[in-house]
Amino acid sequence: WDWLTSAVTGDLGNSLVPPQQDVLTAITSALPVSVQLAVMGLVIALVVAVPLALWSAHHEGGVIDRVISAATFGVLSVPSFLAGLLLIMVTVNWLGWFPRSQWVRIGESLSGNLSHAILPAITISLLEMAMFTRVLRSDLVTTLREDYILASKAKGMPTLRVLFGDALRPSSFSLITMMGLALGGMIGSTVIVETLFSLPGMGSLIVRAAQQG
């Protein structure tokens, strides 16, 4: 009862595992890391998925469409921890493009923060990127068969104008719905990714508390 009444006022007490610090302080320190990774992952997924879906739908049934479909199905079949390990092996160990671990907060260095966050964010974004591409591509294929799209093409409108101006907006309702659901899931998926990259987020905090408990 004492803990519950204190929790209502924002006092979550002290951690039962070492280091025995204030729980609220630990959460407020770790949560921004997880939120940043999830938001960055969502942005990366959208930036990649929208052009891929438009390209695939425009070439429905063609080689490009089949290649993109096969690639998205392949990405969907790879779990996050395996994708993270593969990215670390290629981009960190072989190519040396990104740092392996550690974390730099935005207040310390924006460039340093982004260099440490980009690879974990890409890892988080892969599954959502594939799902966004599949859903948007399916809706675009239906939209591109509508009469007003055919009329725009008959008038000689540029392809990019038809795709981005006329077809994308009415095809994006399912995508927008998925974005809201995906953000929460991406925050949850940081548990594995933060452990792989040794990041001080909520995922690492939960795993460390479970191990020490």
Secondary structure in CASP SS format (residue, H / E / C, confidence):
PFRMAT SS
TARGET T0000
AUTHOR 0000-0000-0000
METHOD secondary structure of the structure
MODEL  1
W C 1.00
D H 1.00
W H 1.00
L H 1.00
T H 1.00
S H 1.00
A H 1.00
V H 1.00
T C 1.00
G C 1.00
D C 1.00
L C 1.00
G C 1.00
N E 1.00
S C 1.00
L C 1.00
V C 1.00
P C 1.00
P C 1.00
Q C 1.00
Q C 1.00
D E 1.00
V H 1.00
L H 1.00
T H 1.00
A H 1.00
I H 1.00
T H 1.00
S H 1.00
A H 1.00
L H 1.00
P H 1.00
V H 1.00
S H 1.00
V H 1.00
Q H 1.00
L H 1.00
A H 1.00
V H 1.00
M H 1.00
G H 1.00
L H 1.00
V H 1.00
I H 1.00
A H 1.00
L H 1.00
V H 1.00
V H 1.00
A H 1.00
V H 1.00
P H 1.00
L H 1.00
A H 1.00
L H 1.00
W H 1.00
S H 1.00
A H 1.00
H H 1.00
H C 1.00
E C 1.00
G C 1.00
G C 1.00
V H 1.00
I H 1.00
D H 1.00
R H 1.00
V H 1.00
I H 1.00
S H 1.00
A H 1.00
A H 1.00
T H 1.00
F H 1.00
G H 1.00
V H 1.00
L H 1.00
S C 1.00
V C 1.00
P C 1.00
S H 1.00
F H 1.00
L H 1.00
A H 1.00
G H 1.00
L H 1.00
L H 1.00
L H 1.00
I H 1.00
M H 1.00
V H 1.00
T H 1.00
V H 1.00
N H 1.00
W H 1.00
L C 1.00
G C 1.00
W C 1.00
F C 1.00
P C 1.00
R C 1.00
S C 1.00
Q C 1.00
W C 1.00
V C 1.00
R C 1.00
I C 1.00
G C 1.00
E C 1.00
S C 1.00
L H 1.00
S H 1.00
G H 1.00
N H 1.00
L H 1.00
S H 1.00
H H 1.00
A H 1.00
I H 1.00
L H 1.00
P H 1.00
A H 1.00
I H 1.00
T H 1.00
I H 1.00
S H 1.00
L H 1.00
L H 1.00
E H 1.00
M H 1.00
A H 1.00
M H 1.00
F H 1.00
T H 1.00
R H 1.00
V H 1.00
L H 1.00
R H 1.00
S H 1.00
D H 1.00
L H 1.00
V H 1.00
T H 1.00
T H 1.00
L C 1.00
R C 1.00
E C 1.00
D H 1.00
Y H 1.00
I H 1.00
L H 1.00
A H 1.00
S H 1.00
K H 1.00
A H 1.00
K C 1.00
G C 1.00
M C 1.00
P C 1.00
T H 1.00
L H 1.00
R H 1.00
V H 1.00
L H 1.00
F H 1.00
G H 1.00
D H 1.00
A H 1.00
L H 1.00
R H 1.00
P H 1.00
S H 1.00
S C 1.00
F H 1.00
S H 1.00
L H 1.00
I H 1.00
T H 1.00
M H 1.00
M H 1.00
G H 1.00
L H 1.00
A H 1.00
L H 1.00
G H 1.00
G H 1.00
M H 1.00
I H 1.00
G H 1.00
S H 1.00
T H 1.00
V H 1.00
I H 1.00
V H 1.00
E H 1.00
T H 1.00
L H 1.00
F H 1.00
S C 1.00
L C 1.00
P C 1.00
G C 1.00
M H 1.00
G H 1.00
S H 1.00
L H 1.00
I H 1.00
V H 1.00
R H 1.00
A H 1.00
A H 1.00
Q H 1.00
Q H 1.00
G C 1.00
END
